[in-house]
């Protein structure tokens, strides 16, 4: 999976323990709603553990990744995806939009890899693939590009000199899809709205917790996933629509009220929240919000900060200009036993536009 600010990769064992304890306590159908799914890493792990997973994210790349890692079942997709990726890998490089934007107008990728990315991207977009096949192929392309980028971990800046990995040839790989007997689904929408239409046993909330926009940090993945060729601005050649597509959860004055609404609307017997001590709310403030929903317990975990913090602060030219104040933070997992849980119906989410299912 891609490098990602706020990734919960190292928290997966603790989260699965919490999910499992919650499911055993309630003896329910083990439906988990991942409300801010990001790279779908948590949903992927929950699916592997046997949970029925519903993922949601506002970004298009989040939807594409959830389609691949939550919705697509390996037994259905491994063979056709393998064949198609082999064909795509054999395409001759053909420089286009991606090469111009992210190799010449900026330096996120070496031009040789940019030309290969363009050829594959244009081919995927031109074919009449099913939505799920398209998502899986785009995921493979995004992950291949992530392995040969020349960044500090986010797409706000690129290195002045090529990273060693940037000189490696682009290689498509079959994403790590999972076998499952269940049908899982993915949604794309604002958390405050989407949460009104889904019911589950457990709601998992991992919201943006500071001013850093995921869309701004991963704008290239958004463009590849969306399949458009937007106007760009700035040294990083960000999508112009980033100026308008602001998340309420990246606003310190608005975060508390916005998140309180999500908490109160969250379905299930348990609400589980990941948050850390660098967020907009203190531990005490978060606990006060959650106590309105039910009884709160808290697990504290020391956690290494994101990849950019490990290598220092850089300017837009990729030059190191400062040191970070600390390399670890405290990650909190809050578990709320809900006072008045919402009933879980036979079908946890309806079939409607914007929903991807496994069939």
Secondary structure by P-SEA (a helix, b strand, c coil): ccccccccccaaaaaaaaaaaaaaaacccbbbbbcccccaaaaaaaaaaccbbbbbbccaaaaaaaaacccccccccaaaaaaaaaaaaaccccccccccccccccccccaaaaaaaaaaaaaaaaccccaaaaaaaaaaaaaaaaaccccccccccccccccccccccbbbbccbbbbbcccccccccccccccccccccbbbbbccccccccccccaaaaaaaaccccccccccccccccccccccccccccaaaaaaaaaaaccccbbbbbbcccccccaaaaaaaaaaacbbbbbbbbbbcccccccccccccccccccccccbbbbbbbbbccccccccccccccccccccccc
